[in-house]
Amino acid sequence: MSTGLIIALIVIVAAVLIVAAVLFLRARRGGQGGRSLKGRFGPEYDRAVARHDGDTKAAERELSERVQRHGSLHERPLEPAQRQQYEARWAAAQEHFVDSPQQAVAEADQLLAELAGAKGFPDGGRYEEQLAALSVHHARHVDGYRRVHRAAHAGAGGGAGMAAVGQSGTAGTEEMREAMIEARLLFEELVGQSETKRHRPAPPESAKPADGQHHAPWAITRRHAKGS
């Protein structure tokens, strides 16, 4: 075998090994990227996979694009007066749920859009973009906003739209109640409530109405809410 042929074979083998190494590293990075995305997005990762009919690669591309667009976003802190205003409006929305669940979810949807905008996320007028940005930074609770928005707009549309949240009976009210409860978790993250305040089970006795006819605004339960 000539020296030239030996050299050619060595070059070919080296090229094959280099290509194999590159493919291996890409596959490894892809797997690590998938695990990283799943860890970052949690339940939002599973929703993306389901939305792409189980295609994890397509879901990961979508989530990676969200991170590229919104990962560098820095949330703006709220002034104490702003925080108090938002908390008062949320409490009012929860109070309204007792007599008008549909009004309450509409108020919660509008409030979350405004609050996210005040925190530096895309304007609420661009709901899909705002939701995508929130999913990057608040993936664990962003679905509450999605559910409230869906309930608010389905009810406003009437007809077939109401099927998304049920009719005006118990089923629709229950869906809206659960949406409000989940959305509150996102609200609390955005306003920056302390862990003590967030998990406090009940207000002081002095804060409860004396007549006992009204319930605390966070006590959205089946027996409190009337049909919408």
C-alpha positions as CSV (number, residue, x, y, z in Angstrom):
1,M,0.0,0.0,0.0
2,S,1.4,3.3,-1.0
3,T,2.2,6.1,1.4
4,G,-0.4,8.4,-0.4
5,L,-3.2,5.8,0.0
6,I,-2.3,5.4,3.7
7,I,-2.5,9.1,4.3
8,A,-5.8,9.3,2.4
9,L,-7.3,6.6,4.6
10,I,-6.1,8.3,7.8
11,V,-7.7,11.6,6.6
12,I,-11.0,9.9,5.9
13,V,-11.1,8.1,9.2
14,A,-10.2,11.3,11.0
15,A,-13.0,13.1,9.2
16,V,-15.5,10.4,10.1
17,L,-14.5,10.6,13.7
18,I,-14.8,14.4,13.8
19,V,-18.3,14.3,12.2
20,A,-19.4,11.6,14.7
21,A,-18.0,13.6,17.6
22,V,-19.9,16.8,16.4
23,L,-23.2,14.9,16.0
24,F,-22.7,13.3,19.5
25,L,-22.1,16.7,21.1
26,R,-25.1,18.3,19.4
27,A,-27.4,15.4,20.5
28,R,-26.0,15.7,24.0
29,R,-26.6,19.5,24.1
30,G,-30.1,19.0,22.7
31,G,-30.9,16.5,25.5
32,Q,-29.5,18.8,28.2
33,G,-31.4,21.7,26.6
34,G,-34.6,19.8,26.8
35,R,-34.1,18.9,30.4
36,S,-33.2,22.6,31.1
37,L,-36.4,23.8,29.4
38,K,-38.5,21.3,31.3
39,G,-37.0,22.3,34.6
40,R,-37.5,26.0,33.8
41,F,-41.0,25.8,32.4
42,G,-42.4,22.9,34.5
43,P,-46.1,22.5,33.7
44,E,-45.8,25.0,30.8
45,Y,-43.4,22.6,29.1
46,D,-46.0,19.8,29.2
47,R,-48.7,22.2,27.8
48,A,-46.4,23.1,25.0
49,V,-45.7,19.4,24.2
50,A,-49.5,18.7,24.2
51,R,-50.2,21.7,22.0
52,H,-47.7,20.3,19.5
53,D,-49.3,16.8,19.6
54,G,-46.5,15.3,21.5
55,D,-43.7,16.7,19.3
56,T,-41.1,17.6,22.0
57,K,-38.7,19.1,19.4
58,A,-41.3,21.5,18.2
59,A,-42.3,22.4,21.8
60,E,-38.7,23.0,22.8
61,R,-38.2,25.2,19.8
62,E,-41.2,27.3,20.8
63,L,-40.0,27.6,24.4
64,S,-36.5,28.4,23.4
65,E,-37.8,31.2,21.2
66,R,-39.7,32.5,24.2
67,V,-36.6,32.6,26.3
68,Q,-34.6,34.3,23.5
69,R,-37.3,37.0,23.2
70,H,-38.1,37.6,26.9
71,G,-35.3,36.0,29.0
72,S,-33.5,39.3,29.5
73,L,-36.6,41.1,30.7
74,H,-36.1,42.7,34.1
75,E,-39.3,43.2,36.1
76,R,-39.8,46.7,37.5
77,P,-40.6,46.9,41.2
78,L,-43.9,48.4,42.3
79,E,-44.2,51.4,44.5
80,P,-46.0,50.7,47.8
81,A,-48.9,52.8,46.7
82,Q,-49.2,50.9,43.5
83,R,-49.1,47.6,45.3
84,Q,-51.9,48.7,47.6
85,Q,-54.0,49.8,44.7
86,Y,-53.6,46.5,42.9
87,E,-54.3,44.5,46.1
88,A,-57.5,46.5,46.7
89,R,-58.7,45.9,43.2
90,W,-58.0,42.2,43.4
91,A,-59.9,42.0,46.7
92,A,-62.8,43.8,45.1
93,A,-62.8,41.4,42.2
94,Q,-63.0,38.5,44.6
95,E,-65.8,40.1,46.5
96,H,-67.7,40.5,43.2
97,F,-67.4,36.8,42.5
98,V,-70.0,36.1,45.1
99,D,-72.7,37.8,43.1
100,S,-71.2,37.9,39.6
101,P,-68.5,35.4,38.7
102,Q,-68.4,36.6,35.1
103,Q,-67.8,40.2,36.2
104,A,-65.1,39.0,38.6
105,V,-63.1,37.0,36.0
106,A,-63.3,40.0,33.6
107,E,-61.9,42.3,36.3
108,A,-59.2,39.8,37.2
109,D,-58.2,39.5,33.6
110,Q,-58.0,43.2,33.1
111,L,-56.1,43.6,36.4
112,L,-53.5,41.0,35.5
113,A,-52.9,42.6,32.1
114,E,-52.4,46.0,33.7
115,L,-50.2,44.7,36.5
116,A,-48.0,42.7,34.1
117,G,-47.6,45.9,32.0
118,A,-46.6,47.9,35.1
119,K,-44.0,45.3,35.9
120,G,-42.3,45.7,32.5
121,F,-43.9,42.9,30.5
122,P,-45.4,43.6,27.1
123,D,-48.5,45.7,27.0
124,G,-51.8,43.9,27.8
125,G,-53.1,44.8,24.4
126,R,-50.7,42.1,23.1
127,Y,-52.1,39.3,25.2
128,E,-50.3,36.4,23.5
129,E,-46.9,38.2,23.7
130,Q,-47.5,39.2,27.3
131,L,-48.5,35.6,28.2
132,A,-45.4,34.3,26.5
133,A,-43.2,36.7,28.5
134,L,-44.9,35.8,31.7
135,S,-44.4,32.1,31.0
136,V,-40.6,32.7,30.9
137,H,-40.5,34.4,34.3
138,H,-43.6,32.9,36.1
139,A,-44.0,29.6,34.4
140,R,-45.5,27.9,37.5
141,H,-48.5,30.1,37.7
142,V,-49.0,31.7,34.3
143,D,-51.8,29.3,33.4
144,G,-54.0,31.1,35.9
145,Y,-53.9,34.2,33.7
146,R,-54.6,32.0,30.7
147,R,-57.7,30.4,32.3
148,V,-59.1,33.7,33.6
149,H,-58.6,35.3,30.2
150,R,-60.3,32.4,28.5
151,A,-63.2,32.5,30.9
152,A,-63.6,36.3,30.7
153,H,-63.6,36.3,26.9
154,A,-65.7,33.2,26.4
155,G,-68.4,34.6,28.6
156,A,-68.3,37.9,26.9
157,G,-68.7,36.2,23.5
158,G,-71.8,34.3,24.5
159,G,-73.2,31.4,22.5
160,A,-70.6,28.9,21.6
161,G,-68.0,30.8,23.5
162,M,-69.7,30.1,26.8
163,A,-69.2,26.4,26.1
164,A,-65.6,26.9,27.1
165,V,-66.6,27.8,30.6
166,G,-69.9,26.1,30.8
167,Q,-73.3,27.7,30.8
168,S,-74.6,29.9,33.6
169,G,-75.0,27.0,36.1
170,T,-72.7,25.3,38.5
171,A,-70.2,23.9,35.9
172,G,-69.4,27.4,34.5
173,T,-69.1,28.9,37.9
174,E,-66.8,26.2,39.1
175,E,-64.5,26.7,36.2
176,M,-64.4,30.4,36.9
177,R,-63.8,29.8,40.6
178,E,-60.8,27.6,39.9
179,A,-59.5,30.1,37.4
180,M,-59.7,32.9,40.0
181,I,-57.9,30.8,42.6
182,E,-55.1,29.9,40.2
183,A,-54.8,33.4,38.9
184,R,-54.4,34.7,42.4
185,L,-51.1,32.8,42.7
186,L,-49.7,34.7,39.7
187,F,-51.1,38.0,41.0
188,E,-49.3,37.5,44.4
189,E,-46.0,36.8,42.6
190,L,-46.3,39.9,40.5
191,V,-47.2,42.2,43.4
192,G,-44.5,40.7,45.5
193,Q,-46.4,39.7,48.6
194,S,-44.4,38.2,51.4
195,E,-44.6,34.5,52.1
196,T,-46.2,35.3,55.5
197,K,-49.0,37.4,54.0
198,R,-49.4,35.1,51.0
199,H,-50.1,32.0,53.1
200,R,-52.0,33.6,56.0
201,P,-55.1,31.5,56.4
202,A,-57.5,34.2,57.7
203,P,-57.6,37.9,58.6
204,P,-57.8,39.0,62.2
205,E,-61.2,38.8,63.8
206,S,-61.4,42.6,63.9
207,A,-61.1,42.7,60.1
208,K,-64.2,40.5,59.6
209,P,-67.7,42.1,59.1
210,A,-69.6,42.2,62.4
211,D,-72.9,41.0,60.8
212,G,-71.2,37.8,59.4
213,Q,-73.1,38.2,56.1
214,H,-70.1,38.7,53.9
215,H,-67.1,36.4,53.5
216,A,-63.4,37.3,53.1
217,P,-62.5,38.2,49.5
218,W,-60.2,35.2,49.1
219,A,-62.9,32.7,50.3
220,I,-64.1,31.8,46.8
221,T,-65.9,28.6,47.5
222,R,-68.7,26.7,45.8
223,R,-71.2,27.7,48.5
224,H,-70.4,31.5,48.2
225,A,-70.6,31.9,44.4
226,K,-74.0,32.3,42.7
227,G,-74.5,31.2,39.2
228,S,-73.4,33.7,36.6
